[in-house]
Amino acid sequence: MDLSALASAVAAAASAVAAFLSWRSERFSSEAQALLSAQAIRAAIFERRFAVYVEVQDFMSPWMRDGHPDLVRLPQLISAWDRSRYLFDPEVTSFIRGIWLDAVQIEHDRPIINEEMEGDRQKAIEFKYACLRKYFDNEGDYSDLFYRTFAKDLSIPPPLAPISNRQ
């Protein structure tokens, strides 16, 4: 066999190996980039969800401390509810809306409870304490219902597997 033909065959084989290695490296680099991008998106969504959760807790804190909600903070809760529609499952959004409506009802009933206004005082008291039991436990913490409602959307799922490892 001619030496130049052998050299050409070796060069062609080396080029094929180099092309394969370059393709493989590019493929894994693209997968890694896609994985990092997906994880960055998941982290950003988690941060936004957690911000909503903290705002709901901020609204609830005076309620837990004082036994009645502070409607001065209601715009903050409404803003959290509005963002929750795009970040959470409908169950969480409905839960936040329920907090909002219950808080408004309790504040509306407060003059009735204090006998400053006519109304069904017993019903107002029962509603107020039903809401306290619904959202808070007996030890001055948020209720299991409160935590369970947010838990699914605030849990951090395991990282995505690289595309080459998926089946």
Secondary structure, DSSP 8 states (H G I E B T S, - for coil): --HHHHHHHHHHHHHHHHHHHHHHHHHHHHHHHHHHHHHHHHHHHHHHHHHHHHHHHHHHHHHHHHSS--GGGHHHHHHHHHHHHHHS-HHHHHHHHHHHHHHHHHHHHHHHHTTSS-S-HHHHHHHHHHHHHHHB-TTSSB-HHHHHHHHHHHS-------GGG--
